[in-house]
Amino acid sequence: MLSNAARDFILHVTNYFHGHWEDPEWGKRPVNQVLVGLTIRELASGLEDASLRRQIENAASEAIAKNTQQVAHA
């Protein structure tokens, strides 16, 4: 079960997505990839299967780190 803070975070990200889907490049930009990765990592924290949760969190963290570097150097 997600905490209130986690649910609020997801709602804020979802609110950000609203209206951005019309942009064909949305989601491909590094800053958007960071948001997607953060959302995936937060959602994965609700998985009961610890091994699967770690795999998803690790993959999301890798994407976040990679794209954060691109945003920082832009």
Secondary structure as GFF3:
##gff-version 3
##sequence-region A 1 74
A	DSSP	alpha_helix	4	17	.	.	.	ID=ss1
A	DSSP	alpha_helix	30	44	.	.	.	ID=ss2
A	DSSP	alpha_helix	50	72	.	.	.	ID=ss3
###
